[in-house]
């Protein structure tokens, strides 16, 4: 349990300190004079990239490759079942 918590902590730290994520954060910090629309777009890009990176690293910390593969297969199966039920009309 403690090793899992430490792995999660490390994954989140690595996501926040990722080179690409840091570059996005730096751009937001350094360009304080941008208009609100540009700021909103850049903030959206930063938050999306950070959440995706965090999710990826946390998933890799918690699941083995075979478990990730099984999870993706299950998601694909459920999507196909949903498409069959709705005849592809969502």
N, C-alpha and C positions, 0 to 999 in steps of 0.2 A: 504494500500500500504506500509506504514512504517512497519507494523507488519510483512508483507511478507518479506521485506528486512531484518528485524531483524531475522526472522526465518531462512532465507537463510544463513545469517552470522553465526548464531549459529550452523547450520548443518555443514557448512564448517569447523568451528573451532573444532567441535566434531570429524569430520573425521580426521583432521590433528593430533589431540591429542589422537586419539584412541590408546589403549595399543598395539595392534598388529602392527599398522602403525608406532608407535614410536619405537617399537623393530626393525622393518625393517630399519628405518632411522638410528637408533643407530648402527646397524650392518654395514651399509655402512660407517658411520663416523669413527667407531673404527678400521675397517680393511682396512686401506689405502694402505697396501702393497699387496693386492690381484692383480692377473693378470687381464688384461683388459677384457678377456672373462668372468671371474667370476664376475667382476665389472658390466659388461653389463647385465649379467643375473640377478644379485641382483637389479640393478637399474630398470630393466624391471619389476621384481616382485614387487618392491616398488611402481612404478608408476601405475601399473595395480591395485594393492590393494587399493591405495589411490583414484584412480578415481572411482573404484567400490564402495568404502565406501562413497565417496562424493555423487555419484549418488543416492545411496540408501537413505542416510539421507536427501538429498534435495527433493527427491521424497516423502518421508514420511512427510516432512515439508510442502509441497505444496498440496498434495492430501490426501483425506480421504481414509479409507480402501475400501469403496465401489467404489470410483473412481479408485483406483489402480486395484481392481478386474475387473472393466469394461475395463480398459486399457489392462490388460492381456488377457481378453476374446477377445478384438478387435484384438490384435496382433496375437492370435491363429487363429482367423477367417481369417485374411488376409494371414497368412502363408498357411492355408488350401486352400484358393482360389488360391494362387499362385501355390501351388502344383497341384491343379486340372487343371489349365491352362497349365502348363508345363508337365503334367502327371508325376510329380515327378522328372523330368530331369532338373536340374538347370544348 
